[in-house]
Amino acid sequence: GPTAGGDCRDLGTLPTPSEADPLSDVLAIPAQYLQLIDGKPFVKYAGLLAMAHDRGLQQLEARSTRVSDTLAVAYATATFTDGRRFTESGDATPENVESQMQPHFARLALTRAKARCLRDALNVSLCAVEEVGG
């Protein structure tokens, strides 16, 4: 099945030259929107949202597509004033969220979908803090 933050889980691999350079992302993102986890930089969802608004975010929609006791799947679509649209999915389980978020894991799937959508829209390769599990 799907795994939340699948592109964020294996943090030990080095990017190939064709992939976006995380260091350039760090330099492009205001410091208050960055957070270090185990010495690696992550972007905060609030920062992605603020940057998207600065770049013409017109609408951000998120919907749950599946919610059970063990899995929540959601997708989000961001629309910008210049007509660009980005859609991404996100998911969460009680096991892959922080313990205090377990009762709210379905909402976290929505946040993860929005974060991934905004990362695509903003061309940010850093994973969002909210995408990493507990």
Backbone as JSON Lines, residues from 0, in Angstrom:
{"i":0,"aa":"G","n":[0.82,-1.19,0.0],"ca":[0.0,0.0,0.0],"c":[0.85,1.24,0.0]}
{"i":1,"aa":"P","n":[0.24,2.41,-0.04],"ca":[0.99,3.67,-0.06],"c":[1.69,3.91,1.28]}
{"i":2,"aa":"T","n":[2.78,4.63,1.22],"ca":[3.48,5.0,2.45],"c":[3.61,6.51,2.49]}
{"i":3,"aa":"A","n":[3.25,7.08,3.61],"ca":[3.31,8.54,3.75],"c":[4.75,8.99,3.65]}
{"i":4,"aa":"G","n":[4.96,10.08,2.95],"ca":[6.29,10.64,2.84],"c":[7.25,9.67,2.19]}
{"i":5,"aa":"G","n":[6.76,8.84,1.27],"ca":[7.6,7.85,0.65],"c":[8.86,8.45,0.04]}
{"i":6,"aa":"D","n":[8.77,9.64,-0.52],"ca":[9.95,10.26,-1.11],"c":[10.8,10.93,-0.03]}
{"i":7,"aa":"C","n":[10.37,10.9,1.2],"ca":[11.11,11.52,2.3],"c":[11.69,10.49,3.24]}
{"i":8,"aa":"R","n":[11.32,9.26,3.08],"ca":[11.69,8.27,4.07],"c":[13.17,7.91,4.04]}
{"i":9,"aa":"D","n":[13.73,7.64,2.86],"ca":[15.13,7.24,2.77],"c":[15.98,8.5,2.67]}
{"i":10,"aa":"L","n":[16.33,9.03,3.83],"ca":[17.03,10.31,3.86],"c":[18.54,10.14,3.75]}
{"i":11,"aa":"G","n":[19.01,8.9,3.69],"ca":[20.45,8.68,3.68],"c":[21.07,8.7,2.3]}
{"i":12,"aa":"T","n":[20.27,8.66,1.24],"ca":[20.85,8.6,-0.09],"c":[21.22,9.99,-0.58]}
{"i":13,"aa":"L","n":[22.28,10.04,-1.35],"ca":[22.71,11.32,-1.92],"c":[21.97,11.53,-3.23]}
{"i":14,"aa":"P","n":[21.56,12.77,-3.51],"ca":[20.85,13.02,-4.76],"c":[21.8,12.88,-5.95]}
{"i":15,"aa":"T","n":[21.28,12.43,-7.06],"ca":[22.08,12.39,-8.28],"c":[22.14,13.81,-8.84]}
{"i":16,"aa":"P","n":[23.12,14.09,-9.69],"ca":[23.24,15.47,-10.21],"c":[21.99,15.95,-10.93]}
{"i":17,"aa":"S","n":[21.17,15.02,-11.46],"ca":[19.97,15.44,-12.18],"c":[18.87,15.9,-11.24]}
{"i":18,"aa":"E","n":[18.97,15.52,-9.97],"ca":[17.93,15.91,-9.01],"c":[18.19,17.33,-8.51]}
{"i":19,"aa":"A","n":[17.15,17.94,-7.96],"ca":[17.3,19.29,-7.42],"c":[18.31,19.28,-6.27]}
{"i":20,"aa":"D","n":[19.05,20.34,-6.13],"ca":[20.07,20.46,-5.09],"c":[19.43,20.96,-3.81]}
{"i":21,"aa":"P","n":[19.4,20.14,-2.76],"ca":[18.76,20.58,-1.51],"c":[19.4,21.83,-0.94]}
{"i":22,"aa":"L","n":[20.7,22.02,-1.17],"ca":[21.36,23.22,-0.65],"c":[20.78,24.48,-1.29]}
{"i":23,"aa":"S","n":[20.48,24.43,-2.58],"ca":[19.89,25.61,-3.22],"c":[18.51,25.88,-2.64]}
{"i":24,"aa":"D","n":[17.78,24.81,-2.29],"ca":[16.48,25.0,-1.64],"c":[16.66,25.69,-0.3]}
{"i":25,"aa":"V","n":[17.65,25.24,0.47],"ca":[17.9,25.83,1.79],"c":[18.17,27.32,1.64]}
{"i":26,"aa":"L","n":[18.94,27.69,0.63],"ca":[19.28,29.1,0.44],"c":[18.08,29.92,-0.04]}
{"i":27,"aa":"A","n":[17.14,29.27,-0.74],"ca":[16.0,29.99,-1.31],"c":[14.84,30.12,-0.32]}
{"i":28,"aa":"I","n":[14.87,29.37,0.76],"ca":[13.76,29.35,1.71],"c":[14.14,30.19,2.93]}
{"i":29,"aa":"P","n":[13.28,31.14,3.32],"ca":[13.58,31.94,4.51],"c":[13.83,31.05,5.73]}
{"i":30,"aa":"A","n":[14.82,31.44,6.53],"ca":[15.3,30.6,7.64],"c":[14.19,30.21,8.61]}
{"i":31,"aa":"Q","n":[13.21,31.09,8.83],"ca":[12.16,30.77,9.8],"c":[11.27,29.61,9.32]}
{"i":32,"aa":"Y","n":[11.36,29.26,8.05],"ca":[10.56,28.17,7.5],"c":[11.33,26.86,7.41]}
{"i":33,"aa":"L","n":[12.58,26.86,7.89],"ca":[13.39,25.65,7.86],"c":[13.49,25.05,9.24]}
{"i":34,"aa":"Q","n":[13.62,23.73,9.3],"ca":[13.8,23.04,10.58],"c":[14.76,21.89,10.34]}
{"i":35,"aa":"L","n":[15.74,21.76,11.23],"ca":[16.67,20.64,11.13],"c":[16.12,19.45,11.92]}
{"i":36,"aa":"I","n":[16.13,18.29,11.3],"ca":[15.75,17.03,11.96],"c":[16.91,16.08,11.72]}
{"i":37,"aa":"D","n":[17.53,15.63,12.79],"ca":[18.71,14.77,12.69],"c":[19.76,15.39,11.77]}
{"i":38,"aa":"G","n":[19.91,16.72,11.86],"ca":[20.93,17.41,11.1],"c":[20.6,17.66,9.64]}
{"i":39,"aa":"K","n":[19.4,17.27,9.2],"ca":[19.01,17.47,7.8],"c":[17.92,18.55,7.73]}
{"i":40,"aa":"P","n":[17.96,19.4,6.7],"ca":[16.97,20.48,6.59],"c":[15.63,19.98,6.05]}
{"i":41,"aa":"F","n":[14.56,20.48,6.66],"ca":[13.19,20.24,6.21],"c":[12.48,21.58,6.15]}
{"i":42,"aa":"V","n":[11.49,21.68,5.3],"ca":[10.72,22.91,5.18],"c":[9.41,22.74,5.96]}
{"i":43,"aa":"K","n":[8.98,23.79,6.61],"ca":[7.71,23.76,7.36],"c":[6.55,24.02,6.4]}
{"i":44,"aa":"Y","n":[5.44,23.35,6.63],"ca":[4.25,23.56,5.8],"c":[3.85,25.03,5.76]}
{"i":45,"aa":"A","n":[3.91,25.7,6.92],"ca":[3.54,27.13,6.97],"c":[4.41,27.95,6.02]}
{"i":46,"aa":"G","n":[5.66,27.56,5.88],"ca":[6.56,28.26,4.97],"c":[6.18,28.02,3.52]}
{"i":47,"aa":"L","n":[5.85,26.77,3.19],"ca":[5.41,26.47,1.82],"c":[4.17,27.29,1.47]}
{"i":48,"aa":"L","n":[3.24,27.36,2.42],"ca":[2.0,28.1,2.18],"c":[2.28,29.59,2.0]}
{"i":49,"aa":"A","n":[3.12,30.16,2.84],"ca":[3.46,31.59,2.72],"c":[4.15,31.87,1.39]}
{"i":50,"aa":"M","n":[5.09,31.01,1.01],"ca":[5.8,31.21,-0.25],"c":[4.85,31.07,-1.44]}
{"i":51,"aa":"A","n":[3.91,30.13,-1.34],"ca":[2.94,29.95,-2.43],"c":[2.05,31.17,-2.57]}
{"i":52,"aa":"H","n":[1.62,31.74,-1.44],"ca":[0.82,32.97,-1.51],"c":[1.63,34.09,-2.16]}
{"i":53,"aa":"D","n":[2.91,34.19,-1.82],"ca":[3.77,35.22,-2.42],"c":[3.89,35.03,-3.93]}
{"i":54,"aa":"R","n":[3.74,33.81,-4.4],"ca":[3.92,33.5,-5.83],"c":[2.59,33.31,-6.55]}
{"i":55,"aa":"G","n":[1.5,33.8,-5.95],"ca":[0.23,33.83,-6.68],"c":[-0.71,32.67,-6.42]}
{"i":56,"aa":"L","n":[-0.6,32.01,-5.28],"ca":[-1.55,30.95,-4.97],"c":[-2.95,31.55,-4.9]}
{"i":57,"aa":"Q","n":[-3.85,30.99,-5.68],"ca":[-5.22,31.49,-5.71],"c":[-6.15,30.58,-4.91]}
{"i":58,"aa":"Q","n":[-5.91,29.26,-4.99],"ca":[-6.78,28.31,-4.32],"c":[-5.97,27.07,-3.96]}
{"i":59,"aa":"L","n":[-6.24,26.53,-2.78],"ca":[-5.64,25.28,-2.34],"c":[-6.75,24.41,-1.79]}
{"i":60,"aa":"E","n":[-7.05,23.33,-2.51],"ca":[-8.12,22.43,-2.12],"c":[-7.53,21.1,-1.71]}
{"i":61,"aa":"A","n":[-8.08,20.49,-0.66],"ca":[-7.66,19.15,-0.26],"c":[-8.89,18.34,0.09]}
{"i":62,"aa":"R","n":[-8.88,17.09,-0.31],"ca":[-10.0,16.19,-0.03],"c":[-9.48,14.82,0.39]}
{"i":63,"aa":"S","n":[-10.17,14.23,1.34],"ca":[-9.87,12.85,1.71],"c":[-10.52,11.93,0.69]}
{"i":64,"aa":"T","n":[-9.77,10.93,0.23],"ca":[-10.33,9.98,-0.73],"c":[-10.6,8.64,-0.07]}
{"i":65,"aa":"R","n":[-9.93,8.37,1.03],"ca":[-10.16,7.12,1.77],"c":[-9.76,7.35,3.22]}
{"i":66,"aa":"V","n":[-10.64,6.99,4.13],"ca":[-10.31,7.06,5.55],"c":[-10.84,5.8,6.22]}
{"i":67,"aa":"S","n":[-9.93,5.07,6.85],"ca":[-10.31,3.9,7.66],"c":[-9.61,4.04,9.0]}
{"i":68,"aa":"D","n":[-9.71,3.03,9.83],"ca":[-9.04,3.08,11.13],"c":[-7.53,2.99,10.99]}
{"i":69,"aa":"T","n":[-7.05,2.52,9.84],"ca":[-5.61,2.26,9.69],"c":[-4.95,3.06,8.58]}
{"i":70,"aa":"L","n":[-5.73,3.74,7.72],"ca":[-5.14,4.47,6.6],"c":[-6.03,5.64,6.19]}
{"i":71,"aa":"A","n":[-5.4,6.77,5.95],"ca":[-6.1,7.92,5.37],"c":[-5.32,8.36,4.14]}
{"i":72,"aa":"V","n":[-6.03,8.54,3.03],"ca":[-5.44,8.99,1.78],"c":[-6.16,10.27,1.36]}
{"i":73,"aa":"A","n":[-5.39,11.24,0.91],"ca":[-5.96,12.52,0.5],"c":[-5.23,13.03,-0.74]}
{"i":74,"aa":"Y","n":[-5.85,13.97,-1.43],"ca":[-5.15,14.65,-2.51],"c":[-5.42,16.14,-2.39]}
{"i":75,"aa":"A","n":[-4.51,16.92,-2.96],"ca":[-4.64,18.37,-2.91],"c":[-4.33,18.94,-4.28]}
{"i":76,"aa":"T","n":[-4.99,20.05,-4.58],"ca":[-4.75,20.77,-5.83],"c":[-4.52,22.24,-5.51]}
{"i":77,"aa":"A","n":[-3.42,22.77,-6.02],"ca":[-3.1,24.19,-5.88],"c":[-3.27,24.85,-7.23]}
{"i":78,"aa":"T","n":[-3.99,25.96,-7.25],"ca":[-4.19,26.73,-8.47],"c":[-3.61,28.12,-8.27]}
{"i":79,"aa":"F","n":[-2.85,28.57,-9.25],"ca":[-2.18,29.88,-9.18],"c":[-2.84,30.86,-10.14]}
{"i":80,"aa":"T","n":[-2.64,32.14,-9.88],"ca":[-3.29,33.19,-10.67],"c":[-2.91,33.12,-12.14]}
{"i":81,"aa":"D","n":[-1.73,32.55,-12.46],"ca":[-1.34,32.45,-13.86],"c":[-1.9,31.19,-14.53]}
{"i":82,"aa":"G","n":[-2.76,30.45,-13.81],"ca":[-3.41,29.3,-14.39],"c":[-2.71,27.97,-14.13]}
{"i":83,"aa":"R","n":[-1.52,28.0,-13.57],"ca":[-0.83,26.73,-13.27],"c":[-1.59,25.99,-12.18]}
{"i":84,"aa":"R","n":[-1.66,24.64,-12.34],"ca":[-2.33,23.79,-11.36],"c":[-1.42,22.62,-11.03]}
{"i":85,"aa":"F","n":[-1.38,22.26,-9.77],"ca":[-0.57,21.14,-9.3],"c":[-1.45,20.28,-8.41]}
{"i":86,"aa":"T","n":[-1.35,18.95,-8.58],"ca":[-2.11,18.02,-7.75],"c":[-1.16,16.96,-7.21]}
{"i":87,"aa":"E","n":[-1.29,16.64,-5.95],"ca":[-0.48,15.6,-5.32],"c":[-1.33,14.88,-4.3]}
{"i":88,"aa":"S","n":[-0.85,13.7,-3.9],"ca":[-1.55,12.92,-2.88],"c":[-0.68,12.83,-1.63]}
{"i":89,"aa":"G","n":[-1.3,12.43,-0.56],"ca":[-0.6,12.2,0.7],"c":[-1.39,11.19,1.49]}
{"i":90,"aa":"D","n":[-0.71,10.53,2.4],"ca":[-1.42,9.56,3.23],"c":[-0.82,9.54,4.61]}
{"i":91,"aa":"A","n":[-1.52,8.9,5.51],"ca":[-1.05,8.78,6.89],"c":[-1.69,7.55,7.51]}
{"i":92,"aa":"T","n":[-0.96,6.97,8.44],"ca":[-1.48,5.87,9.25],"c":[-1.19,6.22,10.7]}
{"i":93,"aa":"P","n":[-1.87,5.59,11.64],"ca":[-1.55,5.88,13.05],"c":[-0.08,5.57,13.36]}
{"i":94,"aa":"E","n":[0.53,4.65,12.62],"ca":[1.91,4.26,12.9],"c":[2.94,5.23,12.35]}
{"i":95,"aa":"N","n":[2.61,6.01,11.3],"ca":[3.64,6.85,10.7],"c":[3.44,8.34,10.99]}
{"i":96,"aa":"V","n":[2.78,8.63,12.1],"ca":[2.65,10.01,12.57],"c":[3.17,10.08,14.0]}
{"i":97,"aa":"E","n":[3.51,11.29,14.44],"ca":[3.95,11.47,15.83],"c":[2.85,10.98,16.77]}
{"i":98,"aa":"S","n":[3.23,10.48,17.93],"ca":[2.25,9.86,18.84],"c":[1.12,10.8,19.21]}
{"i":99,"aa":"Q","n":[1.43,12.1,19.42],"ca":[0.36,13.03,19.81],"c":[-0.61,13.31,18.65]}
{"i":100,"aa":"M","n":[-0.19,12.97,17.41],"ca":[-1.04,13.19,16.24],"c":[-1.85,11.96,15.86]}
{"i":101,"aa":"Q","n":[-1.64,10.83,16.53],"ca":[-2.32,9.6,16.14],"c":[-3.83,9.74,16.06]}
{"i":102,"aa":"P","n":[-4.49,10.42,17.02],"ca":[-5.95,10.55,16.88],"c":[-6.36,11.41,15.67]}
{"i":103,"aa":"H","n":[-5.42,12.16,15.12],"ca":[-5.72,13.11,14.03],"c":[-5.02,12.72,12.74]}
{"i":104,"aa":"F","n":[-4.65,11.45,12.6],"ca":[-3.86,11.05,11.44],"c":[-4.56,11.33,10.11]}
{"i":105,"aa":"A","n":[-5.89,11.3,10.09],"ca":[-6.61,11.57,8.84],"c":[-6.41,13.02,8.4]}
{"i":106,"aa":"R","n":[-6.36,13.94,9.36],"ca":[-6.09,15.34,9.02],"c":[-4.66,15.52,8.54]}
{"i":107,"aa":"L","n":[-3.75,14.74,9.1],"ca":[-2.36,14.85,8.68],"c":[-2.19,14.39,7.23]}
{"i":108,"aa":"A","n":[-2.99,13.44,6.78],"ca":[-2.94,13.04,5.37],"c":[-3.27,14.23,4.47]}
{"i":109,"aa":"L","n":[-4.23,15.04,4.87],"ca":[-4.58,16.25,4.11],"c":[-3.4,17.22,4.09]}
{"i":110,"aa":"T","n":[-2.78,17.44,5.23],"ca":[-1.63,18.35,5.31],"c":[-0.48,17.84,4.46]}
{"i":111,"aa":"R","n":[-0.23,16.53,4.51],"ca":[0.85,15.96,3.7],"c":[0.58,16.14,2.22]}
{"i":112,"aa":"A","n":[-0.67,15.94,1.81],"ca":[-1.02,16.13,0.4],"c":[-0.8,17.59,-0.01]}
{"i":113,"aa":"K","n":[-1.22,18.52,0.83],"ca":[-1.03,19.94,0.51],"c":[0.45,20.3,0.47]}
{"i":114,"aa":"A","n":[1.22,19.77,1.42],"ca":[2.65,20.06,1.44],"c":[3.33,19.55,0.18]}
{"i":115,"aa":"R","n":[3.03,18.32,-0.22],"ca":[3.65,17.76,-1.43],"c":[3.23,18.54,-2.66]}
{"i":116,"aa":"C","n":[1.98,18.95,-2.71],"ca":[1.47,19.74,-3.83],"c":[2.22,21.07,-3.92]}
{"i":117,"aa":"L","n":[2.37,21.74,-2.78],"ca":[3.06,23.04,-2.77],"c":[4.55,22.88,-3.06]}
{"i":118,"aa":"R","n":[5.15,21.78,-2.61],"ca":[6.56,21.54,-2.93],"c":[6.73,21.41,-4.44]}
{"i":119,"aa":"D","n":[5.82,20.7,-5.11],"ca":[5.87,20.6,-6.57],"c":[5.72,21.98,-7.21]}
{"i":120,"aa":"A","n":[4.72,22.71,-6.74],"ca":[4.43,24.03,-7.33],"c":[5.6,24.99,-7.17]}
{"i":121,"aa":"L","n":[6.3,24.9,-6.04],"ca":[7.39,25.83,-5.73],"c":[8.75,25.28,-6.14]}
{"i":122,"aa":"N","n":[8.77,24.07,-6.68],"ca":[10.02,23.41,-7.07],"c":[10.97,23.28,-5.88]}
{"i":123,"aa":"V","n":[10.42,22.82,-4.76],"ca":[11.2,22.62,-3.53],"c":[11.4,21.11,-3.35]}
{"i":124,"aa":"S","n":[12.65,20.69,-3.35],"ca":[12.92,19.25,-3.2],"c":[13.0,18.82,-1.74]}
{"i":125,"aa":"L","n":[13.19,19.78,-0.83],"ca":[13.23,19.42,0.6],"c":[11.89,18.85,1.02]}
{"i":126,"aa":"C","n":[11.92,17.81,1.84],"ca":[10.68,17.28,2.38],"c":[10.13,18.22,3.44]}
{"i":127,"aa":"A","n":[8.82,18.2,3.6],"ca":[8.2,19.02,4.63],"c":[8.3,18.3,5.98]}
{"i":128,"aa":"V","n":[8.42,19.08,7.03],"ca":[8.45,18.55,8.39],"c":[7.26,17.61,8.6]}
{"i":129,"aa":"E","n":[6.09,18.01,8.1],"ca":[4.86,17.27,8.32],"c":[4.83,15.95,7.57]}
{"i":130,"aa":"E","n":[5.73,15.78,6.59],"ca":[5.74,14.53,5.83],"c":[6.47,13.39,6.53]}
{"i":131,"aa":"V","n":[7.29,13.73,7.51],"ca":[8.05,12.67,8.19],"c":[7.24,12.1,9.33]}
{"i":132,"aa":"G","n":[7.32,10.81,9.49],"ca":[6.53,10.13,10.5],"c":[7.17,10.13,11.86]}
{"i":133,"aa":"G","n":[6.49,9.51,12.8],"ca":[6.96,9.46,14.17],"c":[8.02,8.43,14.42]}
